[in-house]
Amino acid sequence: MTELHPELRENVRMLGELLGQSIQRHPGQDCYERIEEVRAAAKADRRQESGSGQRLVSLLGKLSDDELLPVTRAFNQFLNLANLAEQYHGIRRKRGHQSDLMVESLSDVFGRLKSGGISAEDLHQRVADLRIEYVLTAHPTEVARRTLIMKYDEMSDCLARLDHDDLMTAEREEIVDRLRQLVTEAWHTDEIRHERPTAVDEAKWGFAVIENSLWQALPRFLRSLDVSLSEATGKGLPLNASPIRIASWMGGDRDGNPNVTHKVTRKVFLLGRWMAADLYLRDIQALRAELSMWQASDELLAVTGDSREPYRMVLAGLREKLIKTRDWAEASVAGESADTTDTLFANEDFTGPLELCYRSLIDSGLETIANGPLLDTIRRAHTFGLPLIRLDIRQEASRHAGAVAEMVDYLGMGDYLSWSEQERQDFLVRELKGRRPLVPRNWQPSEEVAEVLATCEVVAEQTPEALGSYVISMASKPSDVLNVILLLREAGMENPMRVVPLFETLDDLRSAPDSMAALYNVDWYRHYCEGRQEVMIGYSDSSKDAGQMMAAWAQYQAQERLTEVAGKYGVHLTLFHGRGGTVGRGGGPANRAILSQPPGSVNGSFRITEQGEMIRFKFGLPRLAEQSLTLYTTAVVEATLAPPRGPEPEWREVMDWLTERSLKAYRDVVRDNPDFVPYFRQVTPEQALGKLALGSRPARRKPGGGVESLRAIPWIFAWTQMRLMLPSWLGSDVALQEAFRNDRVPVLREMMQKWPFFKTYVDMLEMVLAKSDLRIASYYEQTLVDDPKLLELGKDLRERLQGCIRHLLELKEQDTLLEQEPVFAHSMRVRNPYTDPLHYLQAELLKRDRESEGKGEVPDMVERALKVTMAGISAGMRNTG
């Protein structure tokens, strides 16, 4: 059995001891001993020692109200400390250390591609033209408070400082003392938010990720990409190359979130410019200290005149403009009138002087200096720009159609919503070709339409570098896209913005290729998009709608056909993957996911959402961010130049056969079983999730409503908390069972061996099954459900989960789950004695919470402890939704 790496184990032990010392000091020794007793019982229970399960439940049942909170907090804190130790272990730099999760280097991947027949010229061209865009989203799955995240980050720094063999005893003690202080601070900090963050708070959190991590990581990554590319092809990255882009939905995603208004969006645009100006000012101050030399090109001297320190002169001018830009943004955020004289808006006004200095240094034979910090700042400027991030706007299709309809009705032109699709298209294209304004001067639109138009006006005010994509959810027709373009034009938009239809449900995915073909058939639109199109594939809602197996196959087929349709019309397609962190939302290891996309669908460009706690796990520390950037880049380059194998006709037939059965099995339970929704509500903490102030967005699209109105994140969150993990396997159980009955296992094994898509699907299913726990799910039922019909449904679901595990092990010819992932398996085993008490406590607390709500009053201690169990289980599972 694989153990944790000795150095990781030592760090987990040390952090656990420091936490124990804090608990011994407060609340005291008695509480500490009770916690240790619970932990020992949980370990014995996992070893299935006689009577241990009853002992654990009995111990937890005897906790007084005063003990409830410190016990739940202790297990939650330990799981967070274990997470940070694991996160640091993945990036530690120590002689002789091999991380358990090594990321293949850029040089190795480039070398392998060249060995496979890719020419140096093709490789260089593809990397130079690469477009990978990460879209930070405000999906409410980051449970940990920002206050604690900052403490955890400093703890990681302490662990790094301890990783030196030449530390003197006093130096080591000083670092451990600081760790002790930080662990104690974390123990005495409330880990639960009591007020929901606003959409602006979420945007500021996104900016902080850039300031604290990506600002350092990105230029370092681009240096390594430049070196590896030079070694492989003889040419480095062009100076203005920006293969990585950062975009955001925070403050721009208004789909189902009434808290994101045009005022919020304008404020986020301004705050981004303030933050960018502040960050670049720090760079410019440092560069003025560096660039003290006098040798300069004629080109530079023509600008500075006969200056003794021409570089400093140019940088001083930029510094003044950045100060004015920051002051302008600050005043604008406060709603005050602001002077725009000498304010930097267009990127070239900032990159131009920097590149002038760079060229001068190169011309003067000072390449070493040119390629120092100045190059890093130029690369930041091309990546982040003056807006810092590219803000996406997302809105639902019917809101745009309603705005156009109200306008058309006011002008007496008819009932737009009753028109056929062709009539709508003809009208929209005619208006788009014309020059007259459509919006009446004295018109007073409804409040809802006024908000749509005001948002378009805010977007139209921005420079192109500030804008990402305008994403339309529930888009299905060309008019859905044309509506947005018309509304933006009416708002004064001069630079075409990417308008991106989002296909989410099973029906949407199936009809997406025909929808896009209809759009490409509009001559005016083909000219507008200039041969480039982005399409977003929704993973969360398709899985909730159809089950994970059917959704994965529908997504794959949609991408194949979308790529084919775009090729037919000569359009370069970028697929925007709306993946979440969990398998039920399309998550999983990023490189595996990219390398299992349909051949040709990753064509040098790739866009993906990064949400909630996954932003912290992938980009929270600079070296971690470098690893993530490397992992994505190598996968996108490889998928572009050496695409994975596509499916054989027989494999397609098998996937159709499997998913036909998985879809029926999934919907028979989730849609058609009248007992399912009551069971879901009773056995999971779904109703209590609203108590966690996770994000600015409501958990439901519509108040009330059943499972269909629930967002995908709380849907996944609820099942993960009680370890049934239903969204990720329901339907697959029946499909695998039928495959065994019908002698299809040999072809499934062939598909696993030769087809990356199917291999990745099966491995992701195995990972989520390993996170399920039948004993814990059963305990939630015993504690929270008393209706015999619901208990019967629960028993059936647990038997089906057991059958799914059995069939998967037989398919993979394994005795236990995760045999090929021993490190991950051991990490789960280490966490179990800490998550188990939280599960048992949560079930009991949910029972108390519901009983108290029935009486009209919930004790504060019960509610707080319940919230902590949710946060702790999330930390233990390494994801929420």
N, C-alpha and C positions, 0 to 999 in steps of 0.2 A: 504494500500500500504506500503510495507516494505521500511523503510528509511535506509540510511547509518548508521552504528554504530556511536553513538554520538562522540566517540573519533576519529574515522576516519574522520568524517565530520569536526571536529575541526582542525585536521591537514591539511586537504585540504584547509579549509578557511584561516588558518594561512599562508600556503605557497603561496596561491593566493594573500593575502594581501602584503606579502613581495615582490612578483613579481610586483604587482601594484606600490609599493613604488619605486622600481628600474626604472620602466617605467616613473613615474612622474619626477624622477631626470634626466633621459635621455631616450628618446628624449624630454620629457617635458609634461606639463599638458594638452596641446591641444591634443597630440597624445593619452594620457591616456583616456581623455574624449571620443575621437572618438572610441577607443577600447571598452569602457564601453557601448557606444551607440550601437555598433554592437552586443555586448553580450546580451544587453537587448532586442534588436530586434529579435535575434535568439531565446531567451527564449519565447518571445511573439509568435513568429512564431510556435514554438513547441506546444504552448497552443492553437494554431489555432485562435488567436485573429484577429479580422477583419482587413484586410489590412496589417498584420504584414509581410507576405511573400514579398510583394512588397516593404515594407519599408526596409527590410534587403537587398534585391537585389539592391535597389536604393542607400542605404548607401555605399555598397561595390563598386557600379559602380562609385561613386563620389570620391573614394580614388585617391589621386594624386600619381604619381610615387614614390615620397619620402615617402608616407605613406604606400605603398603596403607592403614593407618588414617588417617594425616594427609591423604592424597589424598581418601579417601571423606568424611572430616569436612569438608574444605574445600568440596566441592561441596554437601554437606548444609547447611553454615552459610550459604553464599551464597543458596541457595534460601529459607531461612528469612528472611534479610535482605530478599530481593526481596519476599517475602510481606508483611513488615511495612511496607515502603515502599508497596506497592499498597494495603494496608489503610488506611494513613494518608492516602494520596492521595484515597481515596473520601470522606474527611470533612474535608479541609483547608479552612481558611478564609483566603483571601487575595484581595486586591482583583483583580478580573478573572479569577479562577480559576473555571472550570466543570468540576466533576468529570465524568469520563467515564461515571460511573454515577449520574446524578442521580435522586433519589427525588422523585416528584411530591408537592407539598405538600398538607397537609390542606385548606387554603383552596381550592386549585385543584380538588380532587376534590369538595368540598362544593359549589363553584360549578357544576361540571359537572352534578352530580346535580340541583341546583335548575333549571338550564337545561333538563334533560331532563324536568321536570314533577314532581319530588319536592317536596312542600310543606315549608316551614320547620318546621312542627309535627311532621311525620313524621320528618324528618331529626333534629330534636332528641331526639325520643322514642327513636329507634333508637340514637343514640350514647349517650344517658344510660343505656340498658339493656344496652349492649354487654357481652359476656363473652368475652374472648380469654384463653386460659390456655396458657402455655408450660410444658411439662413437661421439665425438665432430666433427661437420662438418662445412666446410667453406661456406655453402650455403649463398649467399649474401643477407640476409634479415635483418641483424642488421644495422638499419639506424643510430642509435645514435653513435656519435663519442666516442672513448675510453676516451678522455679528459673529456667529459661531464659525462660519466658513473662513473668515479672516483669521480666527484663532487657529483653526486646523491648518491653514496655509503656513502660519509661522511655526507650528509644530513640525511640519514637513521640512522647513528650513533647518530646524534644530536636529532632526534626524540626519540630514545631509551633512551638517557640521560634525556630527558624531562619527561619520564614516571616514575618519582620517586616522591612519595608524600612528601618526606622530604627535598625537595630542598628549600634553602633559596632564598629570592627575588633576591639577587645579583647573585647567581648561575644560576638561571633561566634566568635572563637578559643576562648573559654572553653566555649561549647556544643559545638564540634567536639572539644575535648579530652575532654569528658565522654563524647561518643559514642565516641571512640577507646578510652577506658577500658572502656566497656560492651561494645564489640565484642571487645576483648581478653579481658575476663572471660568472655564467652560462648565464645570460642575455647578457653579453658583450663578450661571446665566440661564434664564428661562429659554428653553429651546423651542417654545411654541409661539408663533405669531398670534397676537390677539386682535390685530386689525388687518384686514385684507390690504395687500399692496395695491396702489393705484396703477393704471397703465403707464403713467410717467415713472413711478418707482421701478416698474419692471424694465423700462427702457434704460434707466440709470444703471440697473444691475447688469444689463447687456454691455453698456459702455465700460463698466468696471472690469468685465472680462477682458476687454481689449486693453485697457490701461494696465492691468496687473499681470497679464499673461501674453496675449497675442502681440502686443507692442514690442516685446522683447523676442518672442518666439518667431515671428514672421520673417524678419530680416535674417535671423540665424538659419532658418530653414532655407530661405532663398540663396544664402551663401553656399549651403551644402548642395543644393540643386545645381547651382552655377558650376561648382567644382566638379560634381559627378558628370554633368553634361559635357563640360570641357574635356574631361578624361575620356569619355565615351565617343565624342564626335569631333573634338578639336576646336569646338566653338562653344562659348558660354551663353548665358541668358542675355538677350538684348536689354539695354539699360531701362527701357520703358515697359518691359514685360510685367504683367500682373497675372500670373497663372492662378493666384488665389484671390478671391474676393469675399468680403464679409457683408452680408445683408441682415435684415432683421424684420420680424413681424411685430416687435414690441412697440406699441403705439400706432401701428398701422392696420392691425388685424381687427376689423370691426364686425366680422361675421358672427352674429349671435352674441356680441359683447356690446351692450348699449353704453358701457363706460368709455369706449373709444370714440371720441367725437372729433370734429375737424379742429377744435381748439387744442385737444390733446395732441393730435398729429402735428399741428404747427409747432407746438411747444417742444415736441421730441426732435423735429428737424433743427430747431434753434439750439437745443441743448447739445445735439451732436456737433454742431459747428463750434459751440463754446468749448466743448471737451477737446475737439481736434485742435483748435487754436492753442489751447493750453498745453497739450502734449507736444505740438510742434515747437512751441516757444522753448520748452525744455531742451529739445534737440538743437535748436538754433543757438541757444546760450552756450551749450557744450561745444558746438562747432566753432563758435567765435573764439573759444579758448584754443581749439586745435589748429585752425587755419590761419596761422600768423605769418606765413611765408610771403615773400615779395615777388617771386618769379610768377609771371602771368602771361597769357596769350594776348595778342593784339586785339582779339575779339573782346576779351574782358576789359582791357585797358580803355577801349573805345567807350565803355560804359562808365568806368570809374574815374577816368582821367589819370593823371600822373600821381596815383596814390601809392604810399609806401606799403600799405596793407590792403590791397584791393579786395581780397576775399572777405575780410572783416567788414569792409565798407558795404559790400553787397548784402552780407548777412545782417548788418545793422538796419538796412532798409527793410529787409523782410521782418526783422524783429518788431519794428515800429508798426508795420502793417498787421502783423499777427496780434499785437496788443490792441490795435483799433478794432480788429475783427472780433476779438474776445469781448471787448467793451460793448460793441454793437450788439452781439448775441445776448449778452447779459441784460442789457437794457431792453431788448426786444422781448426776452422771456418775461421780464417784469411788466411788460405792457407799456413801457415808456418810449417816447420818440427817440430815435437813435440816428446819429450821424453816420452816413455810409461812405464818407470821403476816405479814400485809401483802404477801404475794406476789401479783403480777399474773398472773392466768390468763385471764380473760375479756376479750376485746377492748374491750368497752364500758367496762371499768374504766380503760382507758388513753385511749380516744378521748373519753370523756365530759368529763373535765376540760379537755382540749385544745379541744374544741368550745365549752365554756362560756367559755373565754378568747376564742375567736374571735367568738362572738356578742356578748360584752361590748364588744370593740373596735369591732365594726360599730355597735352601739347608741350608742357614745360618739363616733361620727363619725370613727373612726380606721381607715377601710377600707384605706388605704395600708399601715398596719402589719399589719392582720389578714391581708392578702393577700401578706405577705412570707414569711419562713422558717417561720412558724407554719403557714401553709397547706400548705407542702411536707411538714412533719412529719405533719399530719393525713392527707394523702394517702398518705404512706408507711404510716401506721398502718392505714388501710383496705385497702391493697394487700397488704402483707406480714404485718400482724397481729403479735401477740406470739409466734406460733410461727416467724416469718420465712418459711417455705415451707409449702405444703400437701403432705404426704407421701402419695404413692400406695402402695398395696400391690398387688403382682401375684403370683399363684400359679396353678398349673395345676389345672384343674377336677377331675381325678381325685383330687387330694390332699384336697379338701373332701368328695367323695363317700366316700372311704375313711374319713375321720374320722366321718362320720354312720353309715356301715355298721358300724364297730367299736362305736360307742355302742349302736346298735340291737341288734347281736348280743349285747352284754353284758347288755342288759335282757331278752333272750329274746324279742324281738319279730319275729324272722325274719332272712332273708338279704337285706338292703337292695339289694345289687348285682344280685341276680337278679330283683328286682321290675321290672315294666313301668314306663314313664315315668309313666303315669297313676297307678299305685299309689304311686310316689315322691311325685308332686305332692300327692296326697290326704293322705298321711302328713305331709308338710312343712307344708302349709297348716293341717292340724288342729293340729299342734304350735305353729305360729306364732300361731294364734288363741287357744290356751290360755294359761294363766298358770303352770302348774307347770314347774319346772326339769326339763330332760331329762338333764343330765349327772349321773351317779351320784356320791354324795359320796366314797365310798372306792374308786372305780374307778382302776385303774392302766393307762392306755392305753399302746399301743406308743410307742416313741421318736418315730416319724414323726408320729403323730397328736398326741402331747403337744406337739410343736413347732407344729403348726397351731393348736391350742387356745391355746397361750401367746401366739402372735402375735395372735389375736383379743382376748385379754385386754389386751395392750399397746394395741391400737387403741381398745378400749372405754374406756381410761383418759384418752384425749385429749379436748380441747375440739373442737367442730365446726370451728373455724377452722384446726385443725392437720391436718385430714384432706382429702385429695383424693378420689380414686376407688379402689375396690377392683376391680382389673382381673382378670378370670378368663380365662386363656388356654385354648385348646382347648374353649371353651364351645360347646355346640350345642343344649342343651335347657333348658326352664324350670327343671328341678330343679337345674341347675348354678348358677343365680342364687339360687334359694331355699335351697340348702344353705348358702351363704355368709351369707345373712341370718339363718338359724337359728343358725349357729355364733357369729355376732356377738352375737345376742340372749342366747344362753346365757352369753357372756362378760361380760354386763352392759351392753351397748351401749344407750344411751337415745335418742340422736339418730340418725335414719336416715342411713346413709352411702350415697353413690352406689355402686351395684354395677354393674359395666360388663363385659358379655361382649365378648370379643375374637375377631373372625373373621379368620383368617389365610390358610388354604390356599384353593385354588380351590374345592373342594367346600364349605368353610365359607362362603365369600363367596356362593356360589350358594344355599345353604340359609338364610342369615342372615335374610332377610325372613320366611320361614315360622317360623323359630325365635322371632323377636321377636313375631310375631302370636300364637303359642301362649302366650308369656309375658303379653302384654297381655290374653289371654282369661282369665287367672287373676284373678278379681275382687279377691281379697285383695291381689294384687300391684299392681293399678292404683291401689288406695287408698294403698298403701305409697309408691309412687313420686310421688304427688301431681302427676301430669300432666307429669312431666319425666323424660326418659331419656337416658342417654349410651350410645353404642355405639362401640367401637373397631374401626377398619379397619386390618388389618396389611398393610403394603406389602412388607416384606423377604421374609417367608416365602412370600407369594403369588408374588412374582417368581421365587424360587428353585424353587418348585413347578411353575410353568406358563410361565415366560418373561415378559419384560417387557411385550410387546404384549398377550398374553392377560390378564395380571394387571391391567394398566391398565384394560382394558375391563370385566373382572369387578368391579373396585373401583367403577367408574363406575355400572354397572348395579345393584350392591348398594346404593349410596348412593341412587339413584333410588327403588328399591323400598322401602328402609328408611324414606325420607322419606314415601313414599305410605302405608305401613302405619301409621306414627306418626300421620299426619294423620287416617286413618280412625278411630283410637281416641282422637283428641283429645289426643295426647301431643306436647309440645314436644321435638324430638329435637336433641341436640348430638352431632355426629360428632367422634370423637377420632381424629385421623390419625396413625398410627404411622410417620411418614416418617423416612427416614435422610438422610444428606447426599448420597449418590450417586444417579444416575438409576436404577441397579439396585435401589435401596432406596426409590424414590418421591421422590427429591430433585429439586433444580432450583430456579430462582427462585421464591420463596414467593408473590409477588403473582400471577405467571402461573398457578401451581398453584391458588390459591384462586379466581381468576377463571375457571377452566375446570371447576369443580365443577358437578354437575348443578343446574339451576334449582331453587331452594327448599331445597337441602340445607344452605346456609349461611344460617341464619335468626337472625342477630344473636348467634350463639354459635359459637365455634370453639376446638377444643383440638388441640394438636399437640406431638409430641415434638421436642426439640432435643437432638442427641446429639454426643458426642465433640468433634472439632475444630470442628464447625459452631457450637458454643456460643461458642467464641473468635472465630470469623470474624464472627458476627452480634452478639455482646454483649460482646466482650472489652474494648472501650473505651467510655467513656460516650457520646461522640458517635456512635459506630458503633451502639450500642444504641438511641439515639434514632432513628436512621435506620431500624433494623429495626422498631421499635415503630410508626413512622409507616407504613412499607410494609405491614405486616400489617393495621393498623387501617383504612387507606384501602381495602385489598382486601376486607376482611370487610364494611365498610359498603357498598361498591359491590356486592358479590355479594349482599348482603341486599336492598338497595333497587332495584338495577337488575340482576337476575340475568342471566347469560349465556344465549345462545340454546341450546336443546336440539336434539337430532338429528332430522332428517327421517326418515321411515320407510325411505327408500332408503338413507340413511347407516347406519342400524342394520343393515340387511341386509348392507351391505358390510362393516361391522365384524365381524359374525358370520362372514361368509365368510372374511375375512382371518385372524381369530383361530383359527378352526377349523384353518387351515393352519399358522399359527405355533405353535400348541400341539403339533400332531403333530410338526412339524419339531424343536421344542425337546426334546420327550420322547424322540423317536427317538434323539437323541444322548445326552442326559444320563441317561436311565433305561435305555434299551434297548441301547445300544452297549457291549458288554463291554470294549472298549478304552478307554472314556472315563475311568473313574476312574483306571486306571493312568497314562493320559496326563496328567490333571489333577495327580496326585501328583508326576509326574516333571518336568513343564514349568514348574510354578509353585512359589513358595516356601511353599506351604501347610503342609508338614510343619515348616518352620523358624519359622513364625509364633509357635509356643509359646515360642520363645526370647525374644520381646519381652514384657517384663513390663507389658503394656498396662493390664489391668484386673483386678478381683477375680473376674470371672466366667470359668469354663472356656470354651475355644473350641468344645467339643462338648457337646451335650446328654447324650450317652452316650459313655463311653470306647470306642475302636475305632469300628466303624461306617463307613459310606461317606458319600457326599455328603449323603444325606438326614439324617444325624445332625449335620452341620456347621452351625453357626449362619450366618445370612445374612451377617454382617459379615466373618468370615474368608473366606467364599466369594467375596465381592466383592473384598476386599483382595488375595487371591492373584492374581486375573485382572488387577487394576489394576497390580500390581507389574510384570508382564511385558507389559503393554500390549495384550493381546488383547481385553480388556473384554467377554468373551464373554457374561456374564449380561444385558447391556443390549441386545444386538442379535440373539442367536441366536433363530431363529424368525421375527423380522421380516424377515430376508433372504429367506426362502422366500415369505413373504406378499407382499412387494413384487415379487419376481420373477413370482409367479403373477398379480398384478394387472396387470403389463405384458403378460404373455402373453394375458390375457383382456380386454384393452381396457378396463380399469377406471380407467385413469389420469385421464381427464377428471373422473370423479366424486370421485376422491381430491383433485384440485386444488380442486374446489368445496368439499369438506369442510374443506380447509386454510384456504380463504378465509373461510368463513362459520361454522365451528364451533370455538370456542376449545379444546375438549378435544382435537380431532384436531390442530389447529395446534400446541398445546403438546407433544403426544406427538412429532410429527415434529421439532420444534425440539430437544427433549431428546435424541432419537435422533441428530440431527446433532451435538450437542455431544459426546456420548460417542464417536461415530465419529471426531471430530476428535482425541480423546485417544488413540485406538488408534494403533498403529505396527507395520506389517507387518514391517519390517526387524528391529526389536527382538524381536518375538515369534519370528521365524525364528531369530534368534541364540540365544535361550533353547533352542529345539528342538535346534539343531546341537550345543550345548554339553552339554545335559542328557539327551537322549533318544537311545537307540541301537537300540531295537526297531523294525524296519522297519514293522510294523503301526501302531505309535504315530506314527511319522513320517508315514505315509500319512494318518492321521486329522488330524494337525496341518496337513498341506498342504491337505487338504480344507477345514478350518475357515478357514484364511487366504484361500483362494480365495472362500469364502462371504462372509467379511468384505469382501473387495474388491468382490464383486458387490453387497453391501448398500450400500456407499459409492456405487458407480456408479448404482444404481437411485435412491438418495435424491437424488443430484445431478440426475438426469434429472427426477425428480418435482418438485423445486424450481426446475428450469430454471436451474441454476447451473453454473459451471465448477469452482469450488473450494468446499470446506467452509467454513462460517462467513463467507460473503460479507456477511451482514447483521449480523455481530458482529465487526467489524474489530478492536476493542480487545482482546477476548478472544483472537482469533486471533493478534494480535501478541504478547500476553502469553505464549501457548504457545510461539511461535517464540523469544522471548527465553530461555525456560527450557530449551529443548531441548539446547543445548550443555552445560548443567549436569546435566540428568537422564540424557543418553545415557551418559556415562562410568559413572554409578552403575548403570545397567542392565547394561552390559557387565561391570562388576566383580561385580555381584550374581550373574550367571550363573556366572562363574568361581568365585566364593566358594562358591556352592551346590554346585558340582562338588567343590571341595576339602573342603567340610564333609561331604558324603556319603561321600567316599572315606575321610576321617579317622574318621567314625563307624563305618565298616566295620572299621577297624583298632582301634576302641575308644578313640581319643583325638583330640579336636578341639583344634588349637592355639588359644590364647586370642585371639591377634591376628586369626585368621580369623573366629572367632565374633563378636568385637566389630565388625570391619569389616562383616560381613554385616548385623548389626543396624543399623549406621549407614546402609547402603544402603537398607534398608527405610524408615527414618525420612526419608531424603533424598528418595526417590521419592515418598513420601506428601506431603512438603512441595511437591515440584515439581508434583504432580497436583492439589494443593489439596484432596484428600480421600483417605481410606483405605478405609473401609467405610461 
